[in-house]
Each structure stands twice: as C-alpha cells, then as structure tokens.
C-alpha cells in the first residue's frame, strides 16, 4: 500500500488548506484511513479518522474546522482545513490501517502564520 499526500503550504491564521492523499490500491470497508500531524517536539496525533465503510471522527482540537472525506472511485482521502490556527502547524501524514498492515504517506508541511 502506497500513499501519496499533497496540498500543504503556508497560510495565514484564519485561512484554509486542502490536503489530499491518493492510495495505490483498492480499499475495503474493513480498512481505515486517517490524517495525522506532528509538530516539532511533539508526538504524532491523529486529527481525523475515516473508516472506508463507516463514519468519520475528529480530534477535539479540530472539530468544526476540519472535514475529512473519501472518494472511493479515486481511492482518495481529502482533508479540508478551515479557520486555521498557528497551533495547527506541523507535518501532516495520511495513514492506512487495515488487514494489510499500517502504512504512512510522506508528510506534507502545513505552516500557519499568526
């Protein structure tokens, strides 16, 4: 399973960004995708979870501001981020968890300036 993430960048506080993650293989309802972030000096944390066959959920810190979605036909997961804050800055990773193991995409950097 290969994951290709894109869409990071520099944005001002209050701005928006969209991250995308393309998965190299077909996913099944037992699989799960997620978006994670890691700020300098901090542990990686999950910000959004999207089971391929179920409902999404979010970290409390991003609820109401981030939206994760999937396109099953394109094997793509998208993270729409709005009202961004400086504390949202970090490396964002998409991750796969399923019967085939755990896989990570390369990180994409999000920087939110105040």
VOFI-505177 format. One record per residue: residue in one letter; x, y, z of N, C-alpha, C in turn. Coordinates in nm, 4 decimals. Example, Ala and Ser with C-alpha at 12.3 -4.5 7.8 and 13.67 -1.06 7.14 Angstrom:
REM VOFI-505177
A,1.3190,-0.5690,0.7800,1.2300,-0.4500,0.7800,1.3200,-0.3300,0.7800
S,1.2850,-0.2250,0.7080,1.3670,-0.1060,0.7140,1.2900,0.0030,0.7870
//
This chain:
REM VOFI-505177
X,0.0862,-0.1180,0.0000,0.0000,0.0000,0.0000,0.0897,0.1228,0.0000
X,0.0711,0.2073,-0.0984,0.1483,0.3326,-0.1048,0.0528,0.4502,-0.0961
X,0.0951,0.5500,-0.0218,0.0143,0.6682,-0.0005,0.0902,0.7903,-0.0492
X,0.0239,0.8736,-0.1247,0.0856,0.9945,-0.1771,0.0052,1.1150,-0.1307
X,0.0648,1.1912,-0.0401,-0.0032,1.3080,0.0145,0.0438,1.4349,-0.0551
X,-0.0446,1.5325,-0.0603,-0.0115,1.6604,-0.1208,-0.1003,1.7690,-0.0630
X,-0.0621,1.8939,-0.0864,-0.1503,2.0040,-0.0531,-0.1075,2.0937,0.0601
X,0.0026,2.0667,0.1249,0.0456,2.1530,0.2329,0.0908,2.2884,0.1809
X,0.1203,2.3785,0.2733,0.1677,2.5091,0.2341,0.1659,2.6061,0.3489
X,0.1876,2.7314,0.3143,0.1895,2.8405,0.4122,0.0602,2.9196,0.3988
X,-0.0040,2.9432,0.5119,-0.1300,3.0162,0.5101,-0.1366,3.1030,0.6346
X,-0.2084,3.2114,0.6248,-0.2250,3.2975,0.7414,-0.3311,3.2407,0.8345
X,-0.3234,3.2806,0.9589,-0.4230,3.2404,1.0563,-0.5623,3.2770,1.0067
X,-0.6540,3.1830,1.0174,-0.7895,3.2030,0.9669,-0.8090,3.1530,0.8260
X,-0.7024,3.1156,0.7602,-0.7099,3.0698,0.6232,-0.7467,2.9224,0.6121
X,-0.7437,2.8724,0.4891,-0.7854,2.7351,0.4609,-0.6823,2.6644,0.3731
X,-0.6774,2.5346,0.3882,-0.5955,2.4488,0.3033,-0.6682,2.3180,0.2817
X,-0.6338,2.2533,0.1703,-0.6874,2.1209,0.1426,-0.5717,2.0258,0.1218
X,-0.5755,1.9155,0.1936,-0.4774,1.8092,0.1767,-0.5433,1.6901,0.1089
X,-0.4678,1.6240,0.0218,-0.5191,1.5052,-0.0458,-0.4220,1.3902,-0.0274
X,-0.4758,1.2710,-0.0268,-0.3949,1.1503,-0.0135,-0.4502,1.0471,-0.1110
X,-0.3672,1.0063,-0.2044,-0.4070,0.9039,-0.3006,-0.3480,0.7710,-0.2565
X,-0.4310,0.6707,-0.2536,-0.3901,0.5368,-0.2112,-0.3709,0.4510,-0.3353
X,-0.2642,0.3709,-0.3354,-0.2264,0.2979,-0.4570,-0.3119,0.1763,-0.4849
X,-0.3942,0.1358,-0.3902,-0.4681,0.0117,-0.4071,-0.6121,0.0306,-0.3629
X,-0.6959,-0.0583,-0.4084,-0.8357,-0.0534,-0.3681,-0.8472,-0.0759,-0.2184
X,-0.9386,-0.0028,-0.1577,-0.9632,-0.0176,-0.0147,-1.0960,-0.0877,0.0077
X,-1.1094,-0.1472,0.1235,-1.2279,-0.2231,0.1580,-1.2910,-0.1641,0.2840
X,-1.4139,-0.2043,0.3103,-1.4856,-0.1454,0.4230,-1.4187,-0.1758,0.5565
X,-1.3341,-0.2757,0.5589,-1.2613,-0.3057,0.6825,-1.1364,-0.2197,0.6998
X,-1.1026,-0.1428,0.5985,-0.9844,-0.0577,0.6059,-1.0193,0.0776,0.6665
X,-0.9164,0.1447,0.7114,-0.9355,0.2748,0.7731,-0.8241,0.3679,0.7294
X,-0.8616,0.4910,0.7006,-0.7636,0.5940,0.6690,-0.7684,0.7017,0.7768
X,-0.6605,0.7719,0.7914,-0.6584,0.8793,0.8888,-0.5604,0.9871,0.8476
X,-0.5809,1.1038,0.9030,-0.4865,1.2139,0.8897,-0.4261,1.2414,1.0271
X,-0.2962,1.2555,1.0262,-0.2215,1.2758,1.1488,-0.1327,1.3982,1.1311
X,-0.0927,1.4558,1.2428,0.0024,1.5655,1.2325,0.1045,1.5544,1.3456
X,0.2191,1.6118,1.3161,0.3264,1.6124,1.4147,0.3937,1.7483,1.4132
X,0.3846,1.8161,1.5251,0.4511,1.9447,1.5411,0.5906,1.9211,1.5979
X,0.6820,2.0150,1.5756,0.8188,1.9976,1.6275,0.8185,1.9735,1.7780
X,0.8879,1.8696,1.8196,0.8999,1.8391,1.9611,0.7786,1.7714,2.0222
X,0.6800,1.7391,1.9383,0.5579,1.6768,1.9897,0.5354,1.5427,1.9233
X,0.4524,1.4629,1.9863,0.4190,1.3328,1.9294,0.3180,1.3484,1.8168
X,0.3195,1.2499,1.7285,0.2213,1.2486,1.6209,0.0833,1.2263,1.6815
X,-0.0144,1.3024,1.6348,-0.1500,1.2876,1.6833,-0.2449,1.2716,1.5643
X,-0.3496,1.1969,1.5878,-0.4494,1.1811,1.4827,-0.5477,1.2970,1.4895
X,-0.5744,1.3572,1.3761,-0.6698,1.4670,1.3727,-0.8025,1.4252,1.3119
X,-0.8016,1.3259,1.2251,-0.9256,1.2816,1.1618,-0.9127,1.1352,1.1240
X,-1.0229,1.0669,1.1403,-1.0278,0.9238,1.1097,-1.1449,0.9000,1.0166
X,-1.1226,0.8183,0.9137,-1.2312,0.7878,0.8213,-1.2234,0.6424,0.7818
X,-1.3035,0.5601,0.8493,-1.3134,0.4210,0.8063,-1.3709,0.4161,0.6652
X,-1.3213,0.3255,0.5850,-1.3672,0.3208,0.4461,-1.5140,0.2840,0.4359
X,-1.5657,0.2195,0.5380,-1.7065,0.1831,0.5370,-1.7863,0.2411,0.6524
X,-1.7343,0.3435,0.7177,-1.8029,0.3953,0.8351,-1.7965,0.5455,0.8466
X,-1.8297,0.5934,0.9656,-1.8378,0.7366,0.9888,-1.7048,0.7954,1.0325
X,-1.6943,0.9249,1.0117,-1.5714,0.9945,1.0463,-1.5718,1.0375,1.1920
X,-1.4546,1.0600,1.2447,-1.4452,1.1299,1.3720,-1.3176,1.2126,1.3764
X,-1.3157,1.3062,1.4705,-1.2133,1.4093,1.4723,-1.1581,1.4309,1.6121
X,-1.0362,1.4794,1.6167,-0.9810,1.5253,1.7437,-1.0582,1.6491,1.7883
X,-1.0735,1.6638,1.9167,-1.1483,1.7784,1.9686,-1.0916,1.9112,1.9198
X,-0.9624,1.9165,1.9030,-0.8971,2.0425,1.8659,-0.9320,2.0900,1.7252
X,-0.9850,2.0009,1.6417,-1.0142,2.0397,1.5034,-1.1618,2.0288,1.4686
X,-1.2426,1.9811,1.5602,-1.3859,1.9665,1.5323,-1.4465,2.0993,1.4910
X,-1.5273,2.0933,1.3870,-1.5915,2.2150,1.3370,-1.5057,2.2947,1.2412
X,-1.3780,2.2583,1.2304,-1.2883,2.3326,1.1403,-1.2329,2.2432,1.0298
X,-1.2156,2.1171,1.0576,-1.1608,2.0225,0.9608,-1.2704,1.9264,0.9151
X,-1.2638,1.8901,0.7892,-1.3573,1.7920,0.7347,-1.2795,1.6912,0.6516
X,-1.2966,1.5637,0.6836,-1.2310,1.4583,0.6076,-1.3359,1.3884,0.5210
X,-1.2955,1.3546,0.4001,-1.3885,1.2889,0.3085,-1.3122,1.1862,0.2253
X,-1.3858,1.0987,0.1623,-1.3244,0.9952,0.0795,-1.3923,0.9916,-0.0564
X,-1.3154,0.9558,-0.1554,-1.3666,0.9305,-0.2892,-1.3279,0.7868,-0.3211
X,-1.4230,0.6985,-0.3078,-1.3928,0.5567,-0.3238,-1.3506,0.5242,-0.4663
X,-1.4072,0.5929,-0.5621,-1.3738,0.5657,-0.7020,-1.2287,0.6026,-0.7325
X,-1.1777,0.7029,-0.6627,-1.0420,0.7504,-0.6880,-0.9436,0.7073,-0.5810
X,-0.9909,0.6303,-0.4834,-0.9042,0.5877,-0.3720,-0.8326,0.7077,-0.3108
X,-0.9088,0.8107,-0.2830,-0.8521,0.9365,-0.2346,-0.9209,0.9794,-0.1057
X,-0.8412,1.0313,-0.0156,-0.8921,1.0890,0.1075,-0.8491,1.2355,0.1108
X,-0.9429,1.3217,0.1437,-0.9168,1.4655,0.1443,-0.9425,1.5222,0.2830
X,-0.8592,1.6136,0.3235,-0.8781,1.6839,0.4500,-0.8919,1.8324,0.4187
X,-1.0115,1.8838,0.4395,-1.0369,2.0261,0.4221,-1.0180,2.0935,0.5572
X,-0.9293,2.1913,0.5614,-0.8979,2.2597,0.6866,-0.9341,2.4071,0.6728
X,-1.0132,2.4556,0.7645,-1.0524,2.5962,0.7606,-1.0291,2.6594,0.8966
X,-1.0353,2.7918,0.8980,-1.0102,2.8667,1.0211,-0.8824,2.8162,1.0895
X,-0.7788,2.8061,1.0117,-0.6544,2.7505,1.0624,-0.5907,2.8410,1.1664
X,-0.5254,2.7773,1.2614,-0.4598,2.8478,1.3706,-0.3109,2.8133,1.3692
X,-0.2280,2.8978,1.4269,-0.0842,2.8660,1.4310,-0.0559,2.7299,1.4936
X,-0.1352,2.6894,1.5899,-0.1126,2.5594,1.6543,-0.1493,2.4418,1.5644
X,-0.2074,2.4676,1.4485,-0.2324,2.3617,1.3514,-0.1097,2.3307,1.2670
X,-0.0063,2.4094,1.2812,0.1143,2.3898,1.2012,0.1804,2.2568,1.2336
X,0.2413,2.1973,1.1325,0.3136,2.0721,1.1525,0.3203,1.9929,1.0244
X,0.3815,1.8768,1.0355,0.3835,1.7825,0.9240,0.2571,1.6977,0.9311
X,0.1855,1.6937,0.8234,0.0623,1.6168,0.8164,0.0869,1.4897,0.7347
X,0.0412,1.3796,0.7899,0.0580,1.2492,0.7267,-0.0774,1.1839,0.7066
X,-0.0934,1.1164,0.5953,-0.2082,1.0274,0.5852,-0.1598,0.8873,0.6204
X,-0.2462,0.8112,0.6792,-0.2105,0.6785,0.7242,-0.3180,0.5770,0.6895
X,-0.2731,0.4571,0.6614,-0.3628,0.3441,0.6338,-0.3487,0.2426,0.7464
X,-0.4631,0.1967,0.7973,-0.4651,0.0876,0.8938,-0.5637,-0.0162,0.8423
X,-0.5184,-0.1394,0.8287,-0.6090,-0.2424,0.7820,-0.5429,-0.3777,0.7836
X,-0.6060,-0.4719,0.7167,-0.5571,-0.6094,0.7153,-0.4183,-0.6195,0.6540
X,-0.3828,-0.5253,0.5704,-0.2531,-0.5291,0.5052,-0.1437,-0.4644,0.5881
X,-0.1796,-0.4127,0.7050,-0.0800,-0.3546,0.7936,-0.1042,-0.2064,0.8164
X,0.0031,-0.1379,0.8511,-0.0021,0.0065,0.8746,0.0966,0.0730,0.7794
X,0.0481,0.1707,0.7068,0.1322,0.2396,0.6101,0.1146,0.3907,0.6251
X,0.2195,0.4632,0.5913,0.2177,0.6082,0.6006,0.2592,0.6701,0.4679
X,0.1958,0.7812,0.4400,0.2423,0.8626,0.3299,0.3561,0.9516,0.3769
X,0.4184,1.0188,0.2837,0.5206,1.1150,0.3231,0.4504,1.2353,0.3845
X,0.5108,1.3037,0.4712,0.4493,1.4189,0.5346,0.4387,1.5360,0.4396
X,0.3358,1.6154,0.4610,0.3225,1.7405,0.3867,0.3129,1.8530,0.4902
X,0.3931,1.9560,0.4707,0.4090,2.0584,0.5729,0.2996,2.1633,0.5639
X,0.2393,2.1900,0.6779,0.1410,2.2966,0.6920,0.1982,2.3990,0.7900
X,0.2053,2.5223,0.7460,0.2539,2.6301,0.8315,0.1490,2.7397,0.8353
X,0.1048,2.7707,0.9553,0.0038,2.8748,0.9733,0.0690,2.9907,1.0471
X,0.0731,3.1030,0.9815,0.1362,3.2209,1.0425,0.0321,3.3039,1.1174
X,0.0766,3.3663,1.2235,-0.0166,3.4469,1.3048,-0.0254,3.5897,1.2540
//
